[in-house]
Amino acid sequence: MFSIEHEFDATVVTLVDEGSVNLMEDITINMFEDVITVEQLDPRTDTVQKISFSLHQIQELAAALDLPEGVYKLQQDGKTG
């Protein structure tokens, strides 16, 4: 399950791990104009872990999800090579 909320300066997507085994804490993705952050509560330390991505890194991640093993570089037109 997931939710999408539009706030003043960001779009927030929350991913909820559903099921019966090995459940993980919710993941919150904050999409701002120039950066995307991914946050998840670490129950061992009771702190929120946060990773920041540039928009270029997210584009590369999105492309990587559909590619086989290898090393790639995105071209200006968004294609991989």
N, CA, C and O atoms as a GROMACS GRO file, in nm:
protein
  324
    1MET      N    1   0.084  -0.117   0.000
    1MET     CA    2   0.000   0.000   0.000
    1MET      C    3   0.089   0.123   0.000
    1MET      O    4   0.198   0.120   0.056
    2PHE      N    5   0.044   0.231  -0.062
    2PHE     CA    6   0.118   0.356  -0.059
    2PHE      C    7   0.021   0.472  -0.065
    2PHE      O    8  -0.094   0.459  -0.107
    3SER      N    9   0.071   0.589  -0.021
    3SER     CA   10  -0.010   0.710  -0.029
    3SER      C   11   0.072   0.818  -0.098
    3SER      O   12   0.195   0.816  -0.095
    4ILE      N   13   0.002   0.914  -0.160
    4ILE     CA   14   0.064   1.028  -0.225
    4ILE      C   15  -0.004   1.153  -0.172
    4ILE      O   16  -0.126   1.165  -0.174
    5GLU      N   17   0.078   1.248  -0.125
    5GLU     CA   18   0.025   1.375  -0.074
    5GLU      C   19   0.102   1.488  -0.140
    5GLU      O   20   0.224   1.481  -0.155
    6HIS      N   21   0.031   1.593  -0.178
    6HIS     CA   22   0.095   1.711  -0.234
    6HIS      C   23   0.094   1.820  -0.128
    6HIS      O   24  -0.011   1.867  -0.084
    7GLU      N   25   0.216   1.858  -0.085
    7GLU     CA   26   0.230   1.964   0.013
    7GLU      C   27   0.277   2.090  -0.056
    7GLU      O   28   0.294   2.092  -0.178
    8PHE      N   29   0.298   2.197   0.020
    8PHE     CA   30   0.336   2.325  -0.037
    8PHE      C   31   0.460   2.316  -0.125
    8PHE      O   32   0.459   2.366  -0.237
    9ASP      N   33   0.566   2.253  -0.075
    9ASP     CA   34   0.693   2.252  -0.148
    9ASP      C   35   0.740   2.113  -0.188
    9ASP      O   36   0.852   2.099  -0.236
   10ALA      N   37   0.657   2.010  -0.169
   10ALA     CA   38   0.702   1.875  -0.200
   10ALA      C   39   0.584   1.783  -0.226
   10ALA      O   40   0.471   1.809  -0.182
   11THR      N   41   0.612   1.676  -0.298
   11THR     CA   42   0.519   1.565  -0.310
   11THR      C   43   0.574   1.455  -0.220
   11THR      O   44   0.692   1.421  -0.229
   12VAL      N   45   0.489   1.399  -0.135
   12VAL     CA   46   0.532   1.300  -0.038
   12VAL      C   47   0.464   1.167  -0.069
   12VAL      O   48   0.342   1.158  -0.073
   13VAL      N   49   0.547   1.064  -0.090
   13VAL     CA   50   0.497   0.928  -0.113
   13VAL      C   51   0.538   0.844   0.007
   13VAL      O   52   0.655   0.844   0.046
   14THR      N   53   0.442   0.773   0.065
   14THR     CA   54   0.471   0.684   0.178
   14THR      C   55   0.441   0.542   0.136
   14THR      O   56   0.330   0.511   0.091
   15LEU      N   57   0.541   0.454   0.151
   15LEU     CA   58   0.526   0.313   0.117
   15LEU      C   59   0.508   0.234   0.245
   15LEU      O   60   0.592   0.243   0.336
   16VAL      N   61   0.401   0.158   0.254
   16VAL     CA   62   0.370   0.080   0.373
   16VAL      C   63   0.394  -0.068   0.341
   16VAL      O   64   0.336  -0.120   0.246
   17ASP      N   65   0.479  -0.133   0.420
   17ASP     CA   66   0.508  -0.275   0.399
   17ASP      C   67   0.395  -0.356   0.459
   17ASP      O   68   0.376  -0.357   0.581
   18GLU      N   69   0.318  -0.424   0.373
   18GLU     CA   70   0.208  -0.506   0.420
   18GLU      C   71   0.244  -0.653   0.408
   18GLU      O   72   0.326  -0.691   0.324
   19GLY      N   73   0.185  -0.733   0.488
   19GLY     CA   74   0.211  -0.876   0.483
   19GLY      C   75   0.219  -0.931   0.623
   19GLY      O   76   0.181  -0.866   0.720
   20SER      N   77   0.271  -1.053   0.633
   20SER     CA   78   0.271  -1.117   0.765
   20SER      C   79   0.410  -1.147   0.818
   20SER      O   80   0.426  -1.172   0.938
   21VAL      N   81   0.512  -1.146   0.732
   21VAL     CA   82   0.647  -1.178   0.780
   21VAL      C   83   0.748  -1.074   0.734
   21VAL      O   84   0.732  -1.012   0.629
   22ASN      N   85   0.852  -1.056   0.816
   22ASN     CA   86   0.963  -0.966   0.784
   22ASN      C   87   0.917  -0.826   0.744
   22ASN      O   88   0.968  -0.770   0.646
   23LEU      N   89   0.823  -0.770   0.817
   23LEU     CA   90   0.774  -0.637   0.785
   23LEU      C   91   0.879  -0.532   0.818
   23LEU      O   92   0.947  -0.540   0.920
   24MET      N   93   0.893  -0.435   0.731
   24MET     CA   94   0.985  -0.324   0.749
   24MET      C   95   0.906  -0.199   0.783
   24MET      O   96   0.786  -0.191   0.757
   25GLU      N   97   0.975  -0.101   0.842
   25GLU     CA   98   0.911   0.027   0.873
   25GLU      C   99   0.870   0.098   0.744
   25GLU      O  100   0.926   0.072   0.638
   26ASP      N  101   0.772   0.189   0.755
   26ASP     CA  102   0.728   0.267   0.639
   26ASP      C  103   0.846   0.345   0.581
   26ASP      O  104   0.937   0.385   0.653
   27ILE      N  105   0.842   0.367   0.451
   27ILE     CA  106   0.941   0.449   0.383
   27ILE      C  107   0.870   0.574   0.333
   27ILE      O  108   0.764   0.565   0.272
   28THR      N  109   0.929   0.691   0.360
   28THR     CA  110   0.872   0.817   0.313
   28THR      C  111   0.967   0.878   0.211
   28THR      O  112   1.086   0.895   0.238
   29ILE      N  113   0.913   0.912   0.094
   29ILE     CA  114   0.990   0.973  -0.012
   29ILE      C  115   0.939   1.115  -0.029
   29ILE      O  116   0.821   1.136  -0.058
   30ASN      N  117   1.028   1.214  -0.010
   30ASN     CA  118   0.994   1.355  -0.025
   30ASN      C  119   1.056   1.406  -0.154
   30ASN      O  120   1.178   1.405  -0.168
   31MET      N  121   0.973   1.451  -0.248
   31MET     CA  122   1.022   1.499  -0.376
   31MET      C  123   1.010   1.651  -0.383
   31MET      O  124   0.900   1.706  -0.396
   32PHE      N  125   1.125   1.717  -0.373
   32PHE     CA  126   1.131   1.862  -0.380
   32PHE      C  127   1.174   1.903  -0.521
   32PHE      O  128   1.195   1.818  -0.607
   33GLU      N  129   1.186   2.032  -0.544
   33GLU     CA  130   1.224   2.083  -0.676
   33GLU      C  131   1.364   2.038  -0.718
   33GLU      O  132   1.387   2.013  -0.836
   34ASP      N  133   1.457   2.028  -0.623
   34ASP     CA  134   1.597   2.001  -0.658
   34ASP      C  135   1.658   1.880  -0.588
   34ASP      O  136   1.775   1.849  -0.613
   35VAL      N  137   1.583   1.811  -0.503
   35VAL     CA  138   1.637   1.697  -0.430
   35VAL      C  139   1.523   1.603  -0.392
   35VAL      O  140   1.408   1.645  -0.375
   36ILE      N  141   1.556   1.476  -0.381
   36ILE     CA  142   1.459   1.376  -0.335
   36ILE      C  143   1.520   1.307  -0.214
   36ILE      O  144   1.634   1.262  -0.218
   37THR      N  145   1.442   1.299  -0.106
   37THR     CA  146   1.491   1.233   0.014
   37THR      C  147   1.409   1.108   0.041
   37THR      O  148   1.289   1.102   0.013
   38VAL      N  149   1.477   1.007   0.096
   38VAL     CA  150   1.413   0.882   0.136
   38VAL      C  151   1.439   0.865   0.284
   38VAL      O  152   1.553   0.870   0.329
   39GLU      N  153   1.332   0.845   0.362
   39GLU     CA  154   1.345   0.835   0.508
   39GLU      C  155   1.280   0.707   0.557
   39GLU      O  156   1.178   0.662   0.504
   40GLN      N  157   1.342   0.648   0.660
   40GLN     CA  158   1.284   0.529   0.723
   40GLN      C  159   1.328   0.525   0.869
   40GLN      O  160   1.445   0.552   0.900
   41LEU      N  161   1.237   0.493   0.957
   41LEU     CA  162   1.267   0.479   1.099
   41LEU      C  163   1.350   0.354   1.122
   41LEU      O  164   1.316   0.247   1.073
   42ASP      N  165   1.460   0.369   1.197
   42ASP     CA  166   1.540   0.254   1.239
   42ASP      C  167   1.494   0.216   1.379
   42ASP      O  168   1.525   0.287   1.475
   43PRO      N  169   1.418   0.106   1.392
   43PRO     CA  170   1.362   0.072   1.524
   43PRO      C  171   1.468   0.035   1.627
   43PRO      O  172   1.442   0.041   1.748
   44ARG      N  173   1.587  -0.003   1.582
   44ARG     CA  174   1.693  -0.038   1.678
   44ARG      C  175   1.744   0.085   1.752
   44ARG      O  176   1.776   0.078   1.871
   45THR      N  177   1.752   0.198   1.681
   45THR     CA  178   1.805   0.321   1.742
   45THR      C  179   1.696   0.425   1.765
   45THR      O  180   1.721   0.529   1.827
   46ASP      N  181   1.575   0.398   1.716
   46ASP     CA  182   1.462   0.490   1.725
   46ASP      C  183   1.494   0.626   1.662
   46ASP      O  184   1.452   0.731   1.712
   47THR      N  185   1.570   0.623   1.553
   47THR     CA  186   1.602   0.745   1.478
   47THR      C  187   1.562   0.725   1.332
   47THR      O  188   1.554   0.613   1.282
   48VAL      N  189   1.536   0.835   1.265
   48VAL     CA  190   1.500   0.831   1.124
   48VAL      C  191   1.628   0.840   1.041
   48VAL      O  192   1.706   0.933   1.057
   49GLN      N  193   1.648   0.742   0.954
   49GLN     CA  194   1.761   0.742   0.862
   49GLN      C  195   1.717   0.813   0.734
   49GLN      O  196   1.607   0.787   0.684
   50LYS      N  197   1.802   0.901   0.682
   50LYS     CA  198   1.764   0.982   0.566
   50LYS      C  199   1.874   0.976   0.460
   50LYS      O  200   1.992   0.990   0.491
   51ILE      N  201   1.833   0.956   0.335
   51ILE     CA  202   1.923   0.957   0.221
   51ILE      C  203   1.872   1.063   0.123
   51ILE      O  204   1.752   1.070   0.097
   52SER      N  205   1.963   1.144   0.071
   52SER     CA  206   1.927   1.247  -0.028
   52SER      C  207   1.982   1.210  -0.164
   52SER      O  208   2.097   1.166  -0.176
   53PHE      N  209   1.899   1.227  -0.268
   53PHE     CA  210   1.938   1.199  -0.406
   53PHE      C  211   1.925   1.327  -0.488
   53PHE      O  212   1.831   1.404  -0.470
   54SER      N  213   2.019   1.349  -0.578
   54SER     CA  214   2.000   1.455  -0.678
   54SER      C  215   1.899   1.404  -0.780
   54SER      O  216   1.873   1.284  -0.787
   55LEU      N  217   1.843   1.493  -0.858
   55LEU     CA  218   1.747   1.451  -0.960
   55LEU      C  219   1.815   1.361  -1.063
   55LEU      O  220   1.752   1.268  -1.115
   56HIS      N  221   1.942   1.387  -1.093
   56HIS     CA  222   2.016   1.303  -1.188
   56HIS      C  223   2.032   1.161  -1.133
   56HIS      O  224   2.017   1.064  -1.207
   57GLN      N  225   2.062   1.149  -1.005
   57GLN     CA  226   2.076   1.016  -0.944
   57GLN      C  227   1.945   0.939  -0.952
   57GLN      O  228   1.945   0.818  -0.977
   58ILE      N  229   1.833   1.006  -0.931
   58ILE     CA  230   1.702   0.940  -0.940
   58ILE      C  231   1.674   0.896  -1.082
   58ILE      O  232   1.618   0.788  -1.104
   59GLN      N  233   1.711   0.978  -1.180
   59GLN     CA  234   1.693   0.938  -1.320
   59GLN      C  235   1.773   0.812  -1.350
   59GLN      O  236   1.725   0.721  -1.418
   60GLU      N  237   1.897   0.807  -1.299
   60GLU     CA  238   1.979   0.689  -1.321
   60GLU      C  239   1.921   0.567  -1.249
   60GLU      O  240   1.922   0.457  -1.304
   61LEU      N  241   1.870   0.586  -1.129
   61LEU     CA  242   1.808   0.476  -1.056
   61LEU      C  243   1.688   0.423  -1.132
   61LEU      O  244   1.671   0.302  -1.145
   62ALA      N  245   1.604   0.512  -1.181
   62ALA     CA  246   1.485   0.470  -1.257
   62ALA      C  247   1.526   0.391  -1.381
   62ALA      O  248   1.463   0.290  -1.414
   63ALA      N  249   1.630   0.436  -1.451
   63ALA     CA  250   1.676   0.365  -1.569
   63ALA      C  251   1.733   0.228  -1.530
   63ALA      O  252   1.713   0.130  -1.602
   64ALA      N  253   1.803   0.222  -1.418
   64ALA     CA  254   1.867   0.098  -1.375
   64ALA      C  255   1.767  -0.012  -1.342
   64ALA      O  256   1.798  -0.130  -1.355
   65LEU      N  257   1.648   0.026  -1.301
   65LEU     CA  258   1.547  -0.073  -1.265
   65LEU      C  259   1.505  -0.160  -1.383
   65LEU      O  260   1.455  -0.271  -1.364
   66ASP      N  261   1.525  -0.110  -1.505
   66ASP     CA  262   1.481  -0.183  -1.624
   66ASP      C  263   1.597  -0.237  -1.707
   66ASP      O  264   1.576  -0.280  -1.820
   67LEU      N  265   1.720  -0.236  -1.653
   67LEU     CA  266   1.836  -0.278  -1.731
   67LEU      C  267   1.900  -0.403  -1.673
   67LEU      O  268   1.892  -0.428  -1.552
   68PRO      N  269   1.965  -0.482  -1.758
   68PRO     CA  270   2.040  -0.598  -1.707
   68PRO      C  271   2.170  -0.553  -1.641
   68PRO      O  272   2.206  -0.435  -1.645
   69GLU      N  273   2.239  -0.646  -1.581
   69GLU     CA  274   2.366  -0.619  -1.515
   69GLU      C  275   2.463  -0.552  -1.612
   69GLU      O  276   2.470  -0.589  -1.730
   70GLY      N  277   2.539  -0.453  -1.564
   70GLY     CA  278   2.636  -0.383  -1.648
   70GLY      C  279   2.663  -0.245  -1.595
   70GLY      O  280   2.612  -0.207  -1.489
   71VAL      N  281   2.743  -0.168  -1.667
   71VAL     CA  282   2.775  -0.030  -1.632
   71VAL      C  283   2.720   0.059  -1.742
   71VAL      O  284   2.743   0.033  -1.860
   72TYR      N  285   2.647   0.162  -1.705
   72TYR     CA  286   2.578   0.247  -1.801
   72TYR      C  287   2.598   0.394  -1.767
   72TYR      O  288   2.635   0.429  -1.655
   73LYS      N  289   2.572   0.480  -1.864
   73LYS     CA  290   2.571   0.624  -1.843
   73LYS      C  291   2.453   0.681  -1.920
   73LYS      O  292   2.434   0.649  -2.037
   74LEU      N  293   2.372   0.765  -1.853
   74LEU     CA  294   2.258   0.827  -1.922
   74LEU      C  295   2.309   0.933  -2.017
   74LEU      O  296   2.397   1.011  -1.981
   75GLN      N  297   2.254   0.937  -2.138
   75GLN     CA  298   2.287   1.040  -2.234
   75GLN      C  299   2.194   1.158  -2.214
   75GLN      O  300   2.095   1.148  -2.141
   76GLN      N  301   2.223   1.270  -2.277
   76GLN     CA  302   2.142   1.392  -2.261
   76GLN      C  303   1.996   1.371  -2.296
   76GLN      O  304   1.910   1.437  -2.239
   77ASP      N  305   1.967   1.281  -2.388
   77ASP     CA  306   1.829   1.258  -2.430
   77ASP      C  307   1.757   1.159  -2.341
   77ASP      O  308   1.643   1.122  -2.369
   78GLY      N  309   1.823   1.115  -2.230
   78GLY     CA  310   1.761   1.024  -2.136
   78GLY      C  311   1.781   0.877  -2.170
   78GLY      O  312   1.738   0.790  -2.094
   79LYS      N  313   1.845   0.849  -2.283
   79LYS     CA  314   1.873   0.711  -2.321
   79LYS      C  315   1.998   0.663  -2.251
   79LYS      O  316   2.080   0.744  -2.207
   80THR      N  317   2.013   0.532  -2.241
   80THR     CA  318   2.133   0.476  -2.178
   80THR      C  319   2.231   0.430  -2.284
   80THR      O  320   2.193   0.392  -2.395
   81GLY      N  321   2.356   0.436  -2.247
   81GLY     CA  322   2.457   0.392  -2.340
   81GLY      C  323   2.579   0.341  -2.269
   81GLY      O  324   2.675   0.300  -2.333
   0.00000   0.00000   0.00000
